[in-house]
Amino acid sequence: MRLRPFNLDNDFDSIKDWITDERTHAFWCANHTDFPLEKEDFSTLLKEIAKMFGDAPFVATSDDGVVEGFFCYGLNYETKEGMLKFVMVDGSKRGMGLGKEMLKLAIKYAFEITKADVVQLMVFPENERAKKCYESLGFVERKLTPGAFKYKDETWGRCNMIIRKEDWKE
């Protein structure tokens, strides 16, 4: 697997259908875009987070170039904390270890290239598969905010998870 910058024109069609239902969409982006994912809305979101936080979108590809995952990453230069956002993998390939492999590369990039001391992310605890994946990589809960997000008739917590450079084991 390899990481490279996301290209909206070349890569959007590969990822747009990975999230097939509204609940999974809400887990993925906390409804920062409408469901289903549309190119123009996604482009606007990516521009906004780039401007606000310096976030850059990436894709993970197989060795033969097939797009298998997506995430955004930004670094707070003052705190030296990297932030992963909008992590997703091809829905037809979930459960095959691709998310874990992609995140290992993302964490390595954060620590080795951007010189982050900590990498953080947010996850809804109700998204048990994602949370377990992050924990398996060494992320630990830093802060839990109960009842932070409403989705239809559900209320979800928001969990901030971190991994410190000194705790990272490739």
N, C-alpha and C positions, 0 to 999 in steps of 0.2 A: 504494500500500500504506500501511496505517496500523497503529500499535500501540495496544493497549488492554489493560487488566488482564484476565487470564483469569478466567472465571466458571465454576466447576466444574459447576454445574447446567445452564448454557446451552451450554458449550463442550466438555465432555468427550466427548459423542457424536461431535463433529466430528473429534477427534484420536485416539480410542481404537484405531482400525483402521489408522492410518498405518503402524505397524510390524507387518509381517506374518510375521516369522520371528524365532526366538530369537536368532540371531547379531546381527541388526540391533538387536534390543532390547538386547542386551548392549553393543553399540557405543554406543547412545544413553544408557543409564542405568547402565552397569556393574553391572547386576542389583540396583540399589537397590529395585526392585519386581519382582514376579513377572511372567512372561509367560504369557498375554496380559495387557495392561494392564487392570486393574479399577478402577472408580471409587473404591471405598473405600480400596484400597491407595494409589492415586495421591493421594487427599485426605490420607491419613496422611503420605505422603512430603512433600507440599507444606507441611503444618503443621510437620513436623519441621525442614525447612530454613529455614522462616520463623523459627521459634523460635531455632534454633542460629546462623543467619547473617544473618537479616533479609532473606532472598531473597523476591522477589515474582515470581509467574508472569505472563507476558504472552502474548497472541496477536497475530499479524500477520493483518490482514484485507485482502481486496481492497477497492477503493473502494466496492463495493456490499455490503460486510459479510460476505463469505464467509471463513471461517477458513482460512488457508493455512499458518500456521506457529505455532510455540510455542517459548518459552524461559523460563528463570528468570534473574533478575538480582539481585545484591546488591552492596552497597558496604561495604568496610571503611573506616570513617571515620578510623581512625588512620593507615593507610597510603595512603589515597585510591586504593585499587585496587578497581575493579569486577570482578565475576566473573560470567561467563555460564555457565549450566549447562543441560543437558537440551534442547539445540537440536535441533529437528526441523521438517521441512516435510511437507506432504501428499505421501505417497509417489507418488500418481498424477501429481504435478506436479514431481517431482525432475528436475533437469537443465534447468530453464527459467529459472534465475536468481533464483528466489524466495528461496532461502536467503541469497544474497548481498544482495539488496535488504532483507530483514528484518534481517540483521546490520548493515547500514549504518545503519538506523534505530536499532537497539539501541546501537550504538557512539556515535552522535550523542547519544542520550538520556544515555548514561553520561557523556560529556564535557561536554555543555552543561547538562543538568538536574541531575545528581547531582554534577557537578564532579570526577569521577574524573580522576586523572593518568595512569592505566594501566588497561586492560581486559585481563583474562586469561581463559583457558579451558583445559580439559583435553581432550585428544583421544587416542585410541589411534592410533598411527602406521599401524596396519593398516587403519584406516578412511581409506583414501587419498582418497576423494572429499571427505570432510569436511575433511581436512587441507589439501588443495589449495584448497578454497573459502576457508578461513581465511587461507592464505598470499596468495591473490589480493587480499584486503582489507588486507594489510599486517601481519598477525600474524607474529611470528617466534618460533622455538623459544627458550625460556628454560631449560628443563631437561627432559631425557629420562631416564626411569627404566625401564631394560630389565626385562622379565619381571615387571612389577608386577601383572598381572591374569591369572588363569587362566579360560579358557572352554573347557569340555569338554577336548579333547586339544590345545588351542592355548594358547600363552602370549603375551600382548600387552605391549608397552611402554606407558608412560603419558607423554604429552608435554604439558608446560605451555607454552602459547603466550601471548604478550602483544603488545599494540599500545600505544604511548605516544602521549599526546595530541599531542606535537610532531611525531610521524611520521604522524598521521592525515591522509589526503587524501580528502575526501568524494568 
